[in-house]
Amino acid sequence: MAKINLRPWREEKSKERQKRFLMNLCGAALFAGVIVLAVGYYFDVMHERQVERNDYLKTEATKLDKKLKEIKELNEKKKRLLARLEAIQQLQASRPIIVRNFDELVKVLPDGAYYSSLSRKADTIGINGLAEDKLDVSNLMRNLDSSIWFGEPTLRKVQLSNEDGLNAFSLSLPVVTPKEKIGSK
């Protein structure tokens, strides 16, 4: 039988397999490295994108906070302006009241009486006057009480004056607006 030495052939085959194995191993390592880098790059991109989103949200939140502050300031300014407007409207509405009060004081005055002085403190009118008879004072009080512009009068004093034989009287009278008087009856 012929002697064939297969050892060199096996060694060559073994070296070739080893080269292929190392090439496959290098290829797999290279492929794994590329995959790791690609995944790392993807996560970096996603992280940067999320950071950009967060920054955008923070800037928008800051803008909204400024707008909310402006809205609160505008609401406070609106409340102050409405309060001023209401005060002006109340003043405008009360302007003709004093004229009506004087007009009403003239209308309710009976023939035998006259006023010597009128004074006003807040919503109360103080009246001093003279009357020929005490009945004229009571008529004046009834007339004042029936008026929609005045509340119930309070008589402070009635006394006979020595000068002309007239009765001097003094009374106080609350001033009301007609809607208050109507609402209370």
C-alpha positions in Angstrom: 0.0 0.0 0.0 1.1 3.4 -0.7 1.9 5.7 2.1 0.1 9.1 1.8 1.0 11.6 4.4 -2.2 13.7 5.1 -0.7 15.7 7.9 0.4 18.7 5.8 -2.9 18.8 4.2 -4.7 18.7 7.5 -2.5 21.4 8.9 -3.3 23.6 5.8 -7.0 22.9 6.3 -6.7 23.7 9.9 -4.9 27.0 9.2 -7.5 27.8 6.6 -10.3 27.1 9.1 -8.5 29.1 11.7 -8.2 32.1 9.2 -11.8 31.8 8.3 -12.8 31.6 12.0 -10.7 34.7 12.8 -12.1 36.5 9.7 -15.6 35.6 10.8 -14.8 36.6 14.4 -13.4 39.9 13.1 -16.4 40.4 10.9 -18.7 39.6 13.8 -16.8 42.0 16.1 -16.8 44.7 13.4 -20.5 44.1 12.8 -21.2 44.2 16.6 -19.1 47.4 16.9 -21.1 49.0 14.1 -24.4 47.9 15.7 -23.2 49.3 19.1 -22.1 52.5 17.5 -25.4 52.8 15.5 -27.5 52.1 18.7 -25.3 54.6 20.7 -25.7 57.2 17.9 -29.5 56.6 17.8 -29.8 57.0 21.6 -27.6 60.2 21.5 -29.8 61.6 18.7 -32.9 60.7 20.7 -31.4 62.2 23.9 -30.5 65.5 22.1 -34.0 65.6 20.6 -35.6 65.2 24.0 -33.3 67.8 25.4 -34.4 70.2 22.6 -38.0 69.4 23.4 -37.5 70.0 27.1 -35.7 73.3 26.3 -38.6 74.3 24.0 -41.1 73.4 26.6 -39.2 75.4 29.2 -39.1 78.5 27.0 -42.7 78.2 26.2 -43.6 77.7 29.8 -41.6 80.9 30.6 -43.5 82.8 27.9 -46.8 81.5 29.3 -45.8 82.5 32.8 -45.1 86.0 31.6 -48.4 86.1 29.8 -50.2 84.8 32.9 -48.5 87.5 34.9 -49.6 90.1 32.4 -53.1 88.7 32.5 -53.2 89.0 36.3 -51.9 92.5 36.1 -54.5 93.4 33.5 -57.3 91.8 35.6 -56.2 93.8 38.6 -56.0 97.0 36.5 -59.5 96.1 35.1 -60.8 95.7 38.7 -59.4 99.1 39.7 -60.8 100.7 36.6 -64.2 99.2 37.2 -64.1 100.4 40.8 -63.3 103.9 39.5 -66.0 103.7 36.9 -68.5 102.6 39.5 -67.5 105.4 41.8 -67.9 107.9 39.0 -71.3 106.5 38.1 -72.4 106.8 41.7 -71.2 110.4 41.8 -73.0 111.1 38.5 -76.1 109.4 39.8 -76.0 111.4 43.0 -75.5 114.8 41.4 -79.1 115.6 40.8 -80.1 114.3 44.3 -79.2 117.5 46.1 -81.2 119.5 43.6 -84.1 117.2 44.1 -83.7 117.4 47.9 -83.9 121.2 47.8 -86.8 121.1 45.4 -88.6 118.6 47.6 -87.9 120.7 50.8 -89.7 123.6 49.1 -92.6 121.4 48.0 -93.3 119.9 51.5 -93.1 123.2 53.4 -96.5 124.3 54.6 -97.7 127.9 54.3 -97.3 128.8 58.0 -93.6 127.7 58.3 -90.2 128.7 56.8 -86.7 127.5 57.2 -84.1 129.6 58.9 -81.1 127.3 58.3 -80.3 124.0 56.6 -77.2 121.9 57.1 -76.1 118.6 55.8 -73.7 116.1 57.3 -73.2 112.8 55.4 -76.8 111.6 54.6 -78.6 113.7 57.3 -80.1 117.1 56.8 -80.4 119.4 59.8 -83.3 121.9 59.6 -83.9 124.9 61.8 -87.0 127.0 61.2 -89.9 129.0 62.4 -93.6 128.2 62.3 -96.8 130.1 63.2 -98.3 127.1 64.8 -97.1 123.7 66.1 -99.6 122.1 63.7 -97.5 123.5 60.9 -94.4 121.7 62.3 -96.4 118.4 62.4 -97.6 119.0 58.9 -94.1 119.6 57.7 -92.9 116.3 59.4 -95.8 114.4 57.8 -95.0 115.9 54.4 -91.3 115.0 54.8 -92.1 111.5 55.8 -94.3 110.9 52.8 -91.6 112.2 50.4 -89.7 109.5 48.5 -86.5 111.5 48.9 -86.4 111.6 52.7 -86.6 109.1 55.6 -88.5 109.6 58.8 -87.7 113.0 60.3 -86.7 113.3 64.0 -87.9 116.4 65.9 -85.3 117.7 68.3 -87.1 120.7 69.7 -90.1 123.0 69.4 -90.3 126.1 71.5 -92.0 129.4 71.5 -89.8 132.2 70.3 -90.2 135.5 72.2 -89.5 137.7 69.2 -92.5 137.3 66.9 -94.6 134.8 68.8 -93.4 132.1 66.3 -92.5 128.5 67.3 -88.8 127.7 66.6 -88.2 124.1 65.6 -85.3 121.9 64.9 -85.3 118.5 63.3 -83.0 116.1 61.5 -83.9 114.3 58.4 -82.2 111.3 56.7 -81.7 111.5 52.9 -82.5 108.4 50.9 -82.6 107.6 47.3 -86.0 106.8 46.0 -85.3 103.1 45.3 -84.3 102.7 49.0 -87.5 104.4 50.2 -89.7 102.3 47.9 -87.9 99.1 48.8 -88.4 99.7 52.5 -92.2 100.3 52.4 
